């Protein structure tokens, strides 16, 4: 058994469908040759069966039951057994080729999607990427599944032509010329079929994109009453997919019908000609049986050739879509491999544009009146867009991140964004993204993130299944699972963007204390304005208008060690978050104690 998916899918050429399919064939040449060998053996045995049957009949008519007849029967039995064995083994290799090519293509699309960042959604609709995995990868694999039968059919066609020429030159010429004529007639429908399949694939990709966008924004649509608009768009697009599917089906039905009709007419013509030659004494009764056997058998190679032609057409259409995904240039790491050596462990990470500095072994908080501003700085520290961040360089140990190997940057610097994404699978696999944590480590990380309730709510605990995007969990639970996942990376530099924004104050206080203790002595940045978190960090860095304006402890900044203006700004940001964290009961109490009149409450006391 071969393990799939592969550890390394490789780097394919992106020049066109033909070069990609040839590259894929070379990647799996071993099992492909094994499948072709089985196909050749199977069809060669089938090609010789009518010839031996005719010889057995002629020998039986001439000599009766004797050694020659028994020998012919034994050879027929042997050919039948060999053909059955080659067919069973060949089918196994056919499926192996199909799965290998399909999984490799899916891996390549997945790898490109994961590495490209936002660049892929900027260039392609979401539905194109989804369809490339769900449909196109299977079509690429299909051509390798039918290739062995096609090559075997060609071998059988050559063997039958030679044997028929030995029986009768006119009959042999009919086979040599008639079968290619039938195949060429069927091939005339391939180009219009390919054109219509491409149109259907295009419409289907747009429908998938529309459906994905509608589902992801369903709550917003309901809030603004826009469901009917998107429902109408989806209905119109689905009808377009149906119409183009009907066009494909019409062409396919003609091809399927002619695939039966033309070989049937060929068989009838060959048998009619052979029967007249037998009556004239030109060929023997056994040779007439051989002629009929070949005429019936040759319909199978024609069918296989047509099937291979159709599979190749679908594979070409699918490969074009796959290559469109694979050609997407990643937002980071697209430049040729960096030659600069990685700085030693413990090197500071500095954002030159803002002045934010992460020094070795310190737990730092980044505070800004504009949460988007601080989030942008944190994102730059992870190197997610080389082009966009060219004017705002980040240096690790004095070396620009863009000059370092991206894989090493990803290993040493981990950024956990504010909107975490969870994937379907077991809770344990969703937490241990680097695949090296023991069960005790998983439980410890869950404890640090105060996510014990998640462990209790998922059936089977760590071995329980989470649905896509963790939809069975609340927003706070998803955020704490993402925090535990980030902690388990054990990164040298960990950047957490608003890791506690979706939890209540009591939970936030517990997480803040545990997080600071767990990361003490390791470089950590927490983007937050929550006093519950700020009170536990080693240092707070205050950013205003994209630039660092003050550094100090939470208490020091409140007391004005950086100046009264900075203290006022910092107190305003932190105080606003503190007001947000007040319990509901206290908010009502404050409102009752307020000296404002009921008329003032409508304007918030503004003059």
C-alpha positions in Angstrom: 0.0 0.0 0.0 1.3 3.5 -0.8 0.8 6.3 1.7 -1.2 9.3 0.4 -1.0 12.2 0.3 2.7 12.4 -0.5 5.3 13.9 1.8 6.5 16.2 -1.1 4.2 16.7 -4.1 7.1 18.3 -6.0 7.3 21.5 -8.1 5.5 21.1 -11.5 6.1 23.1 -14.7 3.4 25.7 -15.3 3.8 26.2 -19.1 0.6 24.4 -20.0 -1.6 21.3 -19.6 0.6 19.0 -21.7 3.8 19.7 -19.8 2.0 19.4 -16.5 0.5 16.0 -17.4 3.8 14.7 -18.7 5.5 15.9 -15.5 2.8 14.0 -13.5 3.4 10.8 -15.6 7.1 11.0 -14.9 6.5 11.4 -11.2 4.6 8.1 -11.1 6.3 6.3 -13.9 6.7 3.1 -11.9 3.0 2.3 -11.2 2.1 3.8 -14.6 4.3 1.3 -16.4 3.0 -1.5 -14.2 -0.6 -0.6 -15.2 0.4 -0.4 -18.9 2.1 -3.8 -18.7 -1.0 -5.3 -17.2 -3.2 -3.7 -19.8 -1.0 -4.9 -22.7 -1.0 -8.5 -21.3 -4.8 -8.4 -20.7 -5.7 -7.2 -24.2 -3.0 -9.4 -25.9 -4.7 -12.4 -24.3 -8.1 -11.2 -25.4 -6.8 -10.6 -29.0 -5.5 -14.2 -29.3 -8.7 -15.8 -27.9 -10.7 -15.6 -31.2 -7.6 -16.8 -33.2 -7.2 -19.9 -31.0 -11.0 -20.5 -31.0 -11.0 -20.6 -34.8 -8.0 -22.9 -34.9 -9.6 -25.3 -32.4 -12.8 -25.4 -34.5 -10.8 -26.2 -37.7 -8.7 -28.9 -35.9 -11.9 -30.4 -34.4 -13.6 -30.6 -37.7 -10.6 -32.1 -39.4 -9.3 -34.5 -36.7 -12.2 -34.8 -34.2 -11.6 -35.0 -30.5 -7.9 -35.5 -30.1 -4.6 -34.0 -28.7 -4.8 -30.9 -31.0 -8.2 -30.0 -29.7 -7.3 -30.6 -26.1 -4.1 -28.6 -26.6 -6.1 -25.7 -28.0 -8.7 -25.9 -25.2 -5.8 -25.8 -22.6 -4.3 -22.8 -24.3 -7.7 -21.0 -24.2 -8.0 -21.8 -20.5 -4.5 -20.4 -19.9 -5.2 -17.2 -21.8 -8.4 -16.7 -19.9 -6.7 -17.1 -16.5 -3.8 -14.9 -17.4 -6.2 -12.3 -18.8 -8.3 -12.4 -15.6 -5.3 -12.0 -13.4 -3.8 -9.1 -15.4 -7.2 -7.4 -15.4 -7.5 -7.6 -11.6 -4.0 -6.5 -11.0 -4.2 -3.8 -13.6 -7.4 -2.4 -12.1 -5.5 -2.0 -8.8 -2.7 -0.1 -10.5 -5.3 2.0 -12.5 -6.9 3.2 -9.2 -3.4 3.8 -7.7 -2.5 6.0 -10.6 -5.8 7.9 -10.4 -5.4 8.6 -6.7 -1.8 9.4 -6.9 -2.3 12.1 -9.6 -5.5 13.4 -8.0 -3.9 13.7 -4.5 -0.7 15.3 -5.9 -2.8 17.9 -7.7 -4.9 18.6 -4.6 -1.7 18.9 -2.5 -0.2 21.4 -5.0 -3.4 23.5 -4.9 -3.5 23.3 -1.1 0.1 24.3 -0.8 -0.3 27.2 -3.2 -3.4 28.4 -1.3 -1.6 28.2 2.0 1.5 30.0 0.9 0.0 32.7 -1.3 -1.8 34.5 1.5 -4.3 37.1 0.4 -2.8 37.1 -3.1 -4.9 34.1 -4.2 -8.2 35.7 -3.3 -7.1 38.9 -5.1 -6.5 37.0 -8.4 -9.1 34.2 -8.3 -12.6 33.7 -7.0 -12.9 31.4 -4.0 -15.0 29.0 -6.1 -12.2 28.5 -8.6 -9.9 27.3 -5.8 -12.5 25.0 -4.3 -13.4 23.5 -7.7 -9.8 22.9 -8.5 -9.6 20.5 -5.5 -13.1 19.1 -5.6 -13.4 18.5 -9.4 -10.4 19.3 -11.5 -7.9 17.2 -9.4 -10.1 14.1 -10.0 -10.2 14.8 -13.7 -6.5 15.0 -13.9 -6.3 11.7 -12.1 -8.8 10.1 -14.4 -6.7 10.3 -17.5 -4.0 8.2 -15.8 -6.6 5.6 -14.7 -7.7 4.9 -18.3 -4.3 5.3 -19.9 -3.3 1.6 -19.4 -6.5 0.3 -21.1 -5.9 2.7 -24.0 -2.3 1.5 -24.5 -3.5 -2.1 -24.2 -6.2 -1.4 -26.8 -3.6 -0.1 -29.3 -1.5 -3.2 -28.7 -4.5 -5.4 -29.3 -5.4 -3.5 -32.4 -2.0 -4.1 -33.9 -2.1 -7.8 -32.9 -5.5 -8.3 -34.4 -4.5 -6.5 -37.7 -1.5 -8.9 -38.1 -3.6 -12.0 -37.3 -6.4 -10.9 -39.6 -3.9 -10.3 -42.4 -2.7 -13.9 -41.9 -6.3 -15.1 -42.2 -7.2 -12.9 -45.1 -5.6 -9.9 -46.7 -9.0 -8.2 -47.6 -10.3 -8.8 -44.0 -7.0 -7.5 -42.5 -7.2 -4.3 -44.7 -10.8 -3.7 -43.5 -9.6 -3.9 -39.9 -6.5 -1.7 -40.6 -8.5 1.0 -42.4 -12.0 0.7 -40.9 -11.2 1.0 -37.2 -9.1 4.3 -37.5 -12.0 5.7 -39.6 -14.5 4.9 -36.8 -12.2 6.5 -34.3 -11.6 9.6 -36.4 -15.4 10.0 -36.8 -15.9 9.9 -33.1 -13.0 12.3 -32.6 -14.9 15.0 -34.5 -17.1 15.5 -31.5 -14.3 15.9 -29.1 -13.5 19.6 -29.8 -17.1 20.8 -29.4 -17.3 18.7 -26.3 -14.2 20.2 -24.8 -15.5 23.7 -25.6 -18.8 23.1 -23.9 -17.1 21.4 -20.9 -14.9 24.5 -20.5 -18.0 26.8 -20.5 -19.7 24.6 -18.0 -16.6 24.5 -15.7 -16.4 28.3 -15.8 -20.1 28.7 -14.9 -19.8 26.1 -12.1 -16.8 27.8 -10.6 -18.7 31.1 -10.5 -21.6 29.4 -8.9 -19.4 27.9 -6.2 -17.9 31.3 -5.5 -21.3 32.9 -5.2 -22.5 30.2 -2.9 -19.4 30.4 -0.6 -19.7 34.2 -0.5 -23.4 34.1 0.3 -23.0 31.5 3.1 -20.1 33.4 4.7 -22.0 36.6 4.7 -25.4 35.2 5.6 -25.8 37.0 8.9 -25.0 40.3 7.3 -27.4 39.6 4.5 -30.2 38.8 6.9 -29.4 42.0 8.9 -29.8 44.3 5.8 -32.6 42.3 4.2 -30.5 41.3 1.2 -31.2 37.6 1.1 -33.6 37.9 -1.8 -31.0 39.7 -4.0 -28.4 37.0 -3.5 -31.0 34.2 -3.8 -31.9 35.6 -7.2 -28.3 35.8 -8.3 -27.7 32.3 -7.2 -30.8 31.1 -9.0 -29.8 32.7 -12.2 -26.3 31.4 -12.1 -27.5 27.9 -11.2 -29.8 28.0 -14.2 -26.8 29.0 -16.4 -24.9 26.0 -15.1 -27.8 23.7 -15.8 -28.1 25.1 -19.4 -24.5 24.6 -20.1 -24.6 21.2 -18.5 -27.4 20.3 -21.0 -25.2 21.4 -23.9 -22.5 19.1 -22.6 -25.0 16.3 -22.2 -26.3 16.7 -25.8 -22.8 16.4 -27.2 -22.0 13.6 -24.8 -25.1 11.7 -25.8 -24.2 11.9 -29.5 -20.7 10.7 -28.7 -22.1 7.8 -26.6 -24.6 6.8 -29.3 -22.1 6.9 -32.1 -19.7 5.0 -29.9 -22.1 2.0 -30.1 -23.5 2.6 -33.6 -20.3 3.0 -35.6 -18.4 0.0 -34.1 -21.6 -2.0 -34.6 -21.8 -1.1 -38.2 -18.1 -2.0 -38.5 -18.8 -5.4 -36.9 -21.8 -6.0 -39.3 -19.7 -5.2 -42.3 -16.8 -7.4 -41.3 -19.0 -10.4 -40.5 -21.0 -9.9 -43.8 -17.8 -9.9 -45.7 -16.3 -12.9 -43.8 -19.6 -14.9 -44.3 -19.5 -14.4 -48.0 -15.8 -15.5 -48.1 -16.6 -18.6 -46.1 -19.4 -19.5 -48.5 -17.0 -19.0 -51.4 -14.5 -21.3 -49.7 -11.9 -18.5 -49.4 -11.7 -18.9 -45.6 -12.5 -21.9 -43.3 -15.4 -22.1 -40.9 -13.0 -21.6 -38.0 -11.6 -18.5 -39.7 -15.2 -17.2 -40.0 -15.6 -17.7 -36.2 -12.3 -15.9 -35.8 -13.5 -13.0 -38.0 -16.7 -12.6 -35.9 -14.7 -12.8 -32.7 -12.4 -10.1 -33.8 -15.2 -8.0 -35.1 -17.0 -8.2 -31.7 -13.7 -7.7 -29.7 -12.6 -4.6 -31.6 -15.6 -2.7 -30.3 -13.9 -2.8 -26.9 -10.7 -1.0 -28.1 -12.7 1.6 -29.9 -14.7 2.2 -26.7 -11.5 2.5 -24.7 -10.0 4.9 -27.2 -13.1 7.1 -27.0 -13.1 6.9 -23.2 -9.4 7.9 -23.2 -10.1 10.8 -25.6 -12.9 12.1 -23.3 -10.8 11.7 -20.2 -8.0 13.6 -21.8 -10.3 16.4 -22.8 -11.6 16.7 -19.3 -8.1 16.5 -17.9 -6.9 19.3 -20.2 -9.9 21.5 -19.1 -9.2 20.7 -15.5 -5.5 21.2 -15.7 -5.9 24.7 -17.2 -7.9 25.6 -14.0 -5.4 24.0 -11.8 -2.5 25.9 -13.4 -4.4 29.1 -13.0 -4.2 28.5 -9.2 -0.6 27.3 -9.2 0.5 30.4 -11.1 -0.6 32.7 -8.3 2.5 34.4 -6.9 2.6 34.2 -3.1 2.4 37.5 -1.2 5.5 36.5 0.7 8.6 34.5 -0.2 8.1 34.6 -4.0 11.5 36.0 -4.6 14.4 33.6 -5.3 15.8 31.8 -2.3 17.5 34.1 0.3 21.2 33.6 0.9 21.5 35.6 4.2 22.0 33.4 7.2 19.4 33.5 9.9 20.4 35.7 12.9 21.1 33.8 16.1 18.4 32.9 18.6 17.5 35.8 20.9 17.9 38.5 18.2 15.6 41.5 18.6 12.7 42.0 16.2 12.3 45.7 15.1 9.6 47.3 13.0 11.5 50.3 11.6 8.4 52.2 10.4 6.9 52.4 13.8 9.8 51.9 16.1 8.2 49.0 17.9 10.9 46.7 19.3 10.7 43.2 20.7 13.7 42.5 22.9 14.8 39.1 23.9 12.8 37.4 26.7 10.3 40.2 27.4 6.5 40.1 27.4 5.4 43.3 25.7 2.0 44.8 25.1 1.3 47.0 22.1 -1.4 49.7 22.7 -2.9 52.1 20.3 -6.1 54.2 20.2 -6.6 52.7 16.7 -6.8 48.9 17.0 -6.3 48.5 13.3 -3.1 50.4 13.5 -1.6 48.1 16.1 -2.9 45.1 14.3 -1.1 46.2 11.1 2.2 46.6 13.0 1.8 43.1 14.4 1.0 41.7 11.0 4.1 43.2 9.5 6.2 41.5 12.2 5.1 38.2 10.7 6.1 39.0 7.0 2.8 38.3 5.2 3.2 40.7 2.2 6.6 41.4 0.8 5.5 44.0 -1.8 3.1 46.0 0.5 5.7 46.0 3.4 8.7 47.0 1.3 8.4 50.6 2.6 7.9 49.5 6.2 10.8 47.0 6.7 11.1 44.7 9.7 14.5 43.5 10.9 15.4 40.4 12.9 18.9 40.9 14.4 19.5 43.8 12.0 18.6 41.7 8.9 15.4 42.5 6.9 12.8 39.7 7.2 12.4 39.8 3.4 16.1 38.7 3.0 15.6 35.6 5.2 14.2 32.2 4.2 10.5 32.4 4.7 10.3 28.9 6.2 12.7 29.9 8.9 10.8 33.1 9.6 7.6 31.1 10.0 9.3 28.7 12.4 10.7 31.5 14.6 8.0 34.1 14.4 4.4 33.1 14.9 1.6 35.7 14.6 -1.9 34.7 15.9 -4.4 37.1 14.3 -7.5 38.5 15.9 -9.9 36.4 13.8 -8.7 32.8 14.3 -9.5 30.1 11.7 -10.2 26.6 12.9 -10.3 23.6 10.6 -12.3 20.4 10.6 -10.7 17.4 12.3 -10.0 16.2 15.8 -9.4 18.8 18.5 -5.9 17.4 19.1 -4.9 17.8 15.5 -6.3 21.3 15.4 -4.2 22.3 18.4 -0.9 20.6 17.5 -0.3 22.1 14.1 3.4 21.3 14.1 2.8 17.6 15.1 5.3 17.3 17.9 3.2 17.9 21.1 2.6 15.2 23.6 -0.9 14.7 25.1 0.3 16.3 28.3 1.4 19.4 26.3 -2.0 19.7 24.8 -3.8 19.6 28.1 -1.3 22.1 29.6 -2.0 24.5 26.7 -5.7 24.1 27.1 -5.3 25.0 30.8 -3.2 28.1 30.0 -5.9 29.3 27.6 -8.6 28.5 30.1 -10.3 26.3 27.5 -11.3 23.4 29.8 -14.9 24.0 28.9 -14.1 23.3 25.2 -12.5 20.0 26.2 -15.7 19.1 28.1 -18.1 20.2 25.4 -16.5 18.3 22.5 -17.5 14.6 22.6 -14.4 12.3 23.2 -12.4 15.3 24.3 -9.1 15.7 22.4 -10.1 12.9 20.1 -13.4 14.5 19.3 -14.2 16.0 15.9 -14.6 19.7 15.3 -16.7 20.9 12.4 -15.4 23.3 9.8 -14.4 26.7 11.3 -15.3 25.3 14.7 -18.9 26.2 14.3 -20.0 24.1 17.2 -18.0 26.4 19.5 -18.8 29.9 20.7 -16.7 32.9 19.7 -14.9 32.9 23.0 -14.2 29.2 22.8 -12.8 29.5 19.3 -10.5 32.3 20.5 -9.2 30.3 23.4 -8.6 27.2 21.2 -6.6 29.5 18.8 -4.6 30.8 21.8 -3.8 27.3 22.9 -2.8 26.4 19.4 -0.4 29.5 19.2 1.1 28.6 22.6 1.8 25.0 21.4 4.0 26.2 18.6 6.5 27.2 21.3 7.7 29.9 19.0 10.8 31.9 19.7 8.8 35.1 19.0 5.1 34.9 19.6 2.7 37.8 18.5 -0.8 37.6 19.8 -3.4 40.1 18.3 -6.3 40.7 20.7 -6.2 37.1 22.2 -8.8 37.8 24.9 -11.2 40.2 23.1 -14.1 37.7 23.0 -14.0 36.5 26.7 -15.5 37.9 29.9 -13.4 39.9 32.4 -13.0 37.0 34.9 -11.7 34.6 32.2 -9.5 37.3 30.7 -7.9 37.9 34.1 -7.1 34.2 34.5 -5.7 34.0 31.0 -3.6 37.1 31.4 -1.9 35.8 34.5 -1.2 32.4 33.1 -0.1 33.7 29.7 2.5 36.1 31.3 3.9 33.3 33.5 4.0 30.8 30.6 5.9 33.2 28.2 8.1 34.8 30.8 11.7 34.8 29.5 10.6 34.4 25.9 9.9 37.1 23.4 6.2 37.8 23.3 4.0 40.7 21.9 0.3 41.0 22.9 -1.7 43.6 21.0 -4.4 44.7 23.5 -5.7 47.7 25.4 -7.1 45.6 28.3 -5.8 46.7 31.7 -6.3 43.1 32.9 -3.6 42.0 30.5 -1.5 45.2 30.6 -1.0 44.7 34.4 0.9 41.4 33.8 3.3 42.3 31.0 6.9 43.4 31.4 6.5 46.5 29.2 3.9 48.5 27.3 4.7 50.2 24.1 2.2 53.0 23.1 1.8 53.8 19.4 0.1 56.9 18.0 -0.3 57.8 14.4 1.8 54.8 13.4 4.8 55.7 15.5 6.1 54.6 19.0 5.6 57.5 21.4 6.3 55.9 24.8 7.5 52.8 26.6 7.1 51.7 30.2 5.1 49.6 32.6 1.4 49.9 32.7 1.5 51.6 36.1 4.3 53.9 35.0 2.5 55.2 32.0 -0.6 55.8 34.0 1.4 57.8 36.6 2.9 60.0 33.9 6.5 58.8 33.7 6.5 59.5 30.0 4.9 62.9 30.4 1.4 64.2 31.2 0.3 64.3 27.5 1.3 60.7 27.0 -0.4 59.7 30.3 -3.6 61.4 29.2 -3.6 59.6 25.8 -2.7 56.3 27.4 -5.4 56.7 30.2 -8.0 57.6 27.5 -7.3 54.4 25.6 -7.0 52.1 28.6 -10.0 53.8 30.4 -12.2 53.3 27.4 -11.4 49.6 27.4 -11.9 49.6 31.2 -15.4 51.0 30.7 -16.1 48.3 28.2 -15.1 45.7 30.7 -17.5 46.9 33.5 -20.2 44.4 34.5 -23.7 45.2 33.3 -25.0 45.8 36.8 -22.3 48.4 37.5 -23.0 50.2 34.3 -26.7 50.5 35.3 -25.6 51.7 38.8 -23.4 54.4 37.3 -26.2 55.5 35.1 -28.6 55.8 38.1 -26.0 57.9 40.1 -25.3 60.2 37.2 -26.4 63.9 37.8 -27.6 64.1 34.2 -31.3 64.7 33.6 -33.3 62.3 31.4 -33.1 64.9 28.6 -29.3 64.8 28.8 -29.2 61.0 28.5 -30.3 61.1 24.9 -27.3 63.2 23.9 -24.8 61.6 26.3 -24.6 64.9 28.3 -23.1 66.9 25.4 -23.6 70.6 25.5 
